[in-house]
């Protein structure tokens, strides 16, 4: 069974809050995050810049669509009565008095017993009440033969038959995508009041991190989290920038303060483990007193931090440094937050039920998200080997996360499980 819609933990009572002592349930942490968020303020933007934004007010049609009667096909503008009785065996011929191209603003008229050649989208000439597609004629340039009678209104688009004047084109809260953008453009909207795409700054910390493409020495790793998180945020509809910083609290703090004016949300990865002396993010933010660090009852991704910074109360997520932990944390907490910033109802991840092809284990009191390969046709899911939080290889193979509820420590082969589909 497939589920979709808003985040609602009650939809999955088996994923309850039976968290281990001292750990915050996943659903509690998410609820507190969402309660602290406020939507991005709306601004007027040129139409070309509204893609991915969310309308902050209804948009109405100032003119009908289409704004004039026009031809739906290439053919001939005619008076329908002139073609009465036309057949394949006995076609009706009419002189062609001219041609009207799309965009031609001249004044034309079809007199009785004549016709005008007309192109798709061209203004209906006075006197004409129908268009005959060229396929039903001989295509004549001076005289055209019509092999079939038509009724009034044939192949005509009438003023306002798409959208009448004054009608609501799109309502507030609509996400502007390709079709919405086309409708706004077709209605002549030069600018629109929208909540723009949230601006996200992603920061990875660690002295061990090297930029991909540079030489690597023992003890260093190529940095991947900022690339992954920035890409995930872009796919969720944000505008992103990424930064890599050393393990220095002063540098982290000054960078965060510098980024605040131009960010709607901040994401850090690394530096938030429980008790490590090199937890630079925790050290930097502790002076501000606005970020709460906690252990969430989940695996991977137990160490989490969330709070707000600066005069605008800009939200910040401090995610674990292990890449799988960071990615799962993004899916569970940051992605719903991005919906909230856009003033959309946070969407629950698509979850399906499938049968395990092998047994899996999970720690008591934590909700596990195990990488797996879902086969929708067979309704099965294969747990992958390599479930450690640093193993990106298995994550790249996975198309779903097997959800093991907090009270459960083992699920057997063949048992039905919920699988969260990966985007």
Rosetta blueprint (number, residue, H / E / L):
1 X L
2 X E
3 X E
4 X E
5 X E
6 X E
7 X L
8 X L
9 X H
10 X H
11 X H
12 X H
13 X H
14 X H
15 X H
16 X L
17 X L
18 X L
19 X L
20 X L
21 X L
22 X L
23 X L
24 X E
25 X L
26 X H
27 X H
28 X H
29 X H
30 X H
31 X H
32 X H
33 X H
34 X H
35 X H
36 X H
37 X L
38 X L
39 X L
40 X L
41 X L
42 X L
43 X E
44 X E
45 X E
46 X E
47 X H
48 X H
49 X H
50 X L
51 X L
52 X L
53 X L
54 X E
55 X E
56 X L
57 X L
58 X L
59 X E
60 X E
61 X L
62 X L
63 X L
64 X L
65 X E
66 X L
67 X L
68 X L
69 X L
70 X E
71 X E
72 X L
73 X L
74 X L
75 X E
76 X E
77 X E
78 X E
79 X L
80 X H
81 X H
82 X H
83 X H
84 X L
85 X L
86 X L
87 X L
88 X L
89 X L
90 X L
91 X L
92 X E
93 X E
94 X E
95 X E
96 X E
97 X E
98 X E
99 X E
100 X E
101 X L
102 X L
103 X L
104 X L
105 X L
106 X L
107 X L
108 X L
109 X E
110 X L
111 X L
112 X L
113 X L
114 X E
115 X E
116 X E
117 X E
118 X E
119 X L
120 X L
121 X L
122 X L
123 X E
124 X L
125 X L
126 X E
127 X L
128 X L
129 X L
130 X E
131 X E
132 X E
133 X E
134 X H
135 X H
136 X H
137 X E
138 X L
139 X L
140 X L
141 X L
142 X L
143 X E
144 X E
145 X E
146 X E
147 X L
148 X L
149 X L
150 X L
151 X L
152 X L
153 X L
154 X L
155 X L
156 X E
157 X E
158 X L
159 X L
160 X L
161 X L
162 X L
163 X E
164 X L
165 X L
166 X L
167 X L
168 X E
169 X E
170 X E
171 X L
172 X L
173 X L
174 X L
175 X E
176 X L
177 X L
178 X H
179 X H
180 X H
181 X H
182 X H
183 X H
184 X H
185 X H
186 X H
187 X L
188 X L
189 X L
190 X L
191 X E
192 X E
193 X E
194 X E
195 X E
196 X L
197 X L
198 X L
199 X E
200 X E
201 X E
202 X E
203 X E
204 X E
205 X E
206 X L
207 X L
208 X L
209 X E
210 X E
211 X L
212 X L
213 X L
214 X L
215 X L
216 X L
217 X L
218 X L
219 X L
220 X L
221 X E
222 X E
223 X L
224 X L
225 X H
226 X H
227 X H
228 X H
229 X H
230 X H
231 X H
232 X H
233 X H
234 X H
235 X H
236 X L
237 X L
238 X L
239 X E
240 X E
241 X E
242 X E
243 X E
244 X E
245 X E
246 X L
247 X L
248 X L
249 X H
250 X H
251 X H
252 X H
253 X H
254 X H
255 X H
256 X H
257 X H
258 X H
259 X H
260 X H
261 X L
262 X L
263 X L
264 X L
265 X E
266 X E
267 X E
268 X E
269 X E
270 X L
271 X L
272 X L
273 X L
274 X L
275 X L
276 X L
277 X L
278 X L
279 X L
280 X H
281 X H
282 X H
283 X H
284 X H
285 X H
286 X H
287 X L
288 X L
289 X L
290 X L
291 X E
292 X E
293 X E
294 X E
295 X E
296 X E
297 X L
298 X E
299 X E
300 X L
301 X L
302 X L
303 X E
304 X E
305 X E
306 X E
307 X E
308 X E
309 X E
310 X L
311 X L
312 X L
313 X L
314 X E
315 X E
316 X E
317 X E
318 X E
319 X E
320 X L
321 X L
322 X L
323 X H
324 X H
325 X H
326 X H
327 X H
328 X H
329 X H
330 X H
331 X H
332 X H
333 X H
334 X H
335 X H
336 X H
337 X H
338 X H
339 X H
340 X H
341 X H
342 X L
343 X L
344 X L
345 X L
346 X L
347 X E
348 X E
349 X E
350 X E
351 X E
352 X E
353 X E
354 X E
355 X E
356 X E
357 X L
358 X L
359 X L
360 X E
361 X E
362 X L
363 X L
364 X L
365 X L
366 X L
367 X E
368 X E
369 X E
370 X E
371 X E
372 X E
373 X E
374 X E
375 X E
376 X L
377 X L
378 X L
379 X L
380 X E
381 X E
382 X E
383 X E
384 X L
385 X L
386 X L
387 X L
388 X L
389 X L
390 X L
391 X L
392 X H
393 X H
394 X H
395 X H
396 X H
397 X H
398 X L
399 X L
400 X E
401 X E
402 X E
403 X E
404 X E
405 X L
406 X L
407 X L
408 X L
409 X L
410 X E
411 X E
412 X L
413 X L
414 X L
415 X L
416 X E
417 X E
418 X E
419 X E
420 X E
421 X E
422 X L
423 X L
